[in-house]
Amino acid sequence: MGPAVSSARLRVGVIGAGAMGASHVQTIARWVPAAEVTAVYDSDRARAEQVAVGVGADAVESADDLIGSPGVDAVVIASPDPLHAEQVLACVAAGRPVLCEKPLASDVEGSRRIVSADDDFASRHGRHLVQVGFMRRYDPAYVALREHVAAGRIGTPRVVHCVHRNAVSHTSNTSELIVTGSMVHELDIVPWLLDDPVRAITVYGASGFSQSTGLPARTAATTCSACTESCDAITTASTAGSPISAWASS
Ligand SMILES: NC(=O)c1ccc[n+]([C@@H]2O[C@H](COP(=O)([O-])OP(=O)(O)OC[C@H]3O[C@@H](n4cnc5c(N)ncnc54)[C@H](O)[C@@H]3O)[C@@H](O)[C@H]2O)c1
């Protein structure tokens, strides 16, 4: 069991001190008076020290040391995707509340293990520990959009087209990462926007080269939301830099 969270400042440990981890550290230090970063772990020791020193935190030796530290009340995981599942499970086993960057896990099995462990903890202690870093629900623009949809100001949504407007897709990107890294945001936000769960998913792949950028085109992913007897709303997702059409029907 981790220490009880008191009314004192929440002591946060951050695993992974890359772009997102460093951003979380800065956000907590600058904008969250009720919390402080006390520990940072990164497999790149110099990187951990660089990020930790700026906020008076310790750079620790391992993820396990951080999760088990009596000086850490809660954990943020911003390590590479394939590490998330085991690190989240270690947090749950230690009774540590954890905010994990998306994706929660790289595969279905990892996600199921986490949900099962978190539900088991909740059945014994009355609270869940795991949250995924789906930040769009807290974005004022998304909140306003949801209010417009709920009020019926745009009529009944039939198609939601989502595009990640990155200037280019990173060359290390893969078809799988389009789903687990980008489209996963749509899987969270579209049911929330429409107040309607995803009923079916179809993924179409595409390959070749973008005519506009000359870069390899990425797979477009398509979710079909709210299909019951007929298709009520279709969600499409694709990446910028990839002139790919994505459509679903049912
Ligand atoms: N919410 C969002 O919109 C959003 C945006 C970008 C990235 N992300 C997610 O955030 C996570 C981090 O992405 P990033 O862009 O910061 O990547 P990054 O490559 O900038 O940083 C990853 C860091 O993890 C470190 N690392 C590698 N192996 C490690 C290990 N075994 N233990 C601890 N740290 C280790 C690396 O040294 C690096 O500093 C990813 O899971 C990514 O999918 C989320």
The ligand as an SDF file (V2000), in Angstrom:
LIG
                    3D

 44 48  0  0  0  0  0  0  0  0999 V2000
   -1.2560   13.0300  -24.7150 N   0  0  0  0  0  0  0  0  0  0  0  0
   -0.6930   13.3010  -25.8870 C   0  0  0  0  0  0  0  0  0  0  0  0
   -1.2590   13.9440  -26.7550 O   0  0  0  0  0  0  0  0  0  0  0  0
    0.6880   12.7930  -26.1450 C   0  0  0  0  0  0  0  0  0  0  0  0
    1.5150   13.4760  -27.0380 C   0  0  0  0  0  0  0  0  0  0  0  0
    2.8040   12.9850  -27.2670 C   0  0  0  0  0  0  0  0  0  0  0  0
    3.2320   11.8320  -26.6280 C   0  0  0  0  0  0  0  0  0  0  0  0
    2.3880   11.1710  -25.7740 N   0  0  0  0  0  0  0  0  0  0  0  0
    2.8170    9.9300  -25.1040 C   0  0  0  0  0  0  0  0  0  0  0  0
    3.7570   10.2880  -24.0870 O   0  0  0  0  0  0  0  0  0  0  0  0
    4.7490    9.2550  -23.9700 C   0  0  0  0  0  0  0  0  0  0  0  0
    6.1230    9.8770  -24.0940 C   0  0  0  0  0  0  0  0  0  0  0  0
    6.2220   10.5090  -25.3380 O   0  0  0  0  0  0  0  0  0  0  0  0
    7.3280   11.6230  -25.6060 P   0  0  0  0  0  0  0  0  0  0  0  0
    6.8680   12.3620  -26.8040 O   0  0  0  0  0  0  0  0  0  0  0  0
    7.6470   12.3600  -24.3570 O   0  0  0  0  0  0  0  0  0  0  0  0
    8.5720   10.7010  -25.9970 O   0  0  0  0  0  0  0  0  0  0  0  0
   10.1340   11.0520  -25.8140 P   0  0  0  0  0  0  0  0  0  0  0  0
   10.8560   10.1000  -26.6990 O   0  0  0  0  0  0  0  0  0  0  0  0
   10.3660   12.5150  -25.9660 O   0  0  0  0  0  0  0  0  0  0  0  0
   10.4370   10.6840  -24.2840 O   0  0  0  0  0  0  0  0  0  0  0  0
   10.4540    9.3650  -23.8120 C   0  0  0  0  0  0  0  0  0  0  0  0
   11.4560    9.3280  -22.6720 C   0  0  0  0  0  0  0  0  0  0  0  0
   11.3950    8.0290  -22.0750 O   0  0  0  0  0  0  0  0  0  0  0  0
   12.7120    7.6630  -21.7510 C   0  0  0  0  0  0  0  0  0  0  0  0
   12.8070    6.2250  -21.5690 N   0  0  0  0  0  0  0  0  0  0  0  0
   13.2120    5.2660  -22.4590 C   0  0  0  0  0  0  0  0  0  0  0  0
   13.1940    4.0600  -21.8610 N   0  0  0  0  0  0  0  0  0  0  0  0
   12.7630    4.2660  -20.5820 C   0  0  0  0  0  0  0  0  0  0  0  0
   12.5520    3.4040  -19.4740 C   0  0  0  0  0  0  0  0  0  0  0  0
   12.7740    2.0830  -19.5480 N   0  0  0  0  0  0  0  0  0  0  0  0
   12.0960    3.9370  -18.3170 N   0  0  0  0  0  0  0  0  0  0  0  0
   11.8810    5.2780  -18.2210 C   0  0  0  0  0  0  0  0  0  0  0  0
   12.0670    6.1410  -19.2330 N   0  0  0  0  0  0  0  0  0  0  0  0
   12.5100    5.6330  -20.4010 C   0  0  0  0  0  0  0  0  0  0  0  0
   13.5740    8.2140  -22.8790 C   0  0  0  0  0  0  0  0  0  0  0  0
   14.9300    8.3350  -22.4860 O   0  0  0  0  0  0  0  0  0  0  0  0
   12.9000    9.5560  -23.1230 C   0  0  0  0  0  0  0  0  0  0  0  0
   13.4930   10.5960  -22.3510 O   0  0  0  0  0  0  0  0  0  0  0  0
    4.4370    8.2280  -25.0640 C   0  0  0  0  0  0  0  0  0  0  0  0
    3.7260    7.1510  -24.5000 O   0  0  0  0  0  0  0  0  0  0  0  0
    3.5430    8.9780  -26.0330 C   0  0  0  0  0  0  0  0  0  0  0  0
    2.6260    8.1540  -26.7120 O   0  0  0  0  0  0  0  0  0  0  0  0
    1.1530   11.6600  -25.5020 C   0  0  0  0  0  0  0  0  0  0  0  0
  1  2  1  0
  2  3  2  0
  2  4  1  0
  4  5  1  0
  4 44  2  0
  5  6  2  0
  6  7  1  0
  7  8  2  0
  8  9  1  0
  8 44  1  0
  9 10  1  0
  9 42  1  0
 10 11  1  0
 11 12  1  0
 11 40  1  0
 12 13  1  0
 13 14  1  0
 14 15  2  0
 14 16  1  0
 14 17  1  0
 17 18  1  0
 18 19  2  0
 18 20  1  0
 18 21  1  0
 21 22  1  0
 22 23  1  0
 23 24  1  0
 23 38  1  0
 24 25  1  0
 25 26  1  0
 25 36  1  0
 26 27  1  0
 26 35  1  0
 27 28  2  0
 28 29  1  0
 29 30  1  0
 29 35  2  0
 30 31  1  0
 30 32  2  0
 32 33  1  0
 33 34  2  0
 34 35  1  0
 36 37  1  0
 36 38  1  0
 38 39  1  0
 40 41  1  0
 40 42  1  0
 42 43  1  0
M  CHG  2   8   1  16  -1
M  END
$$$$
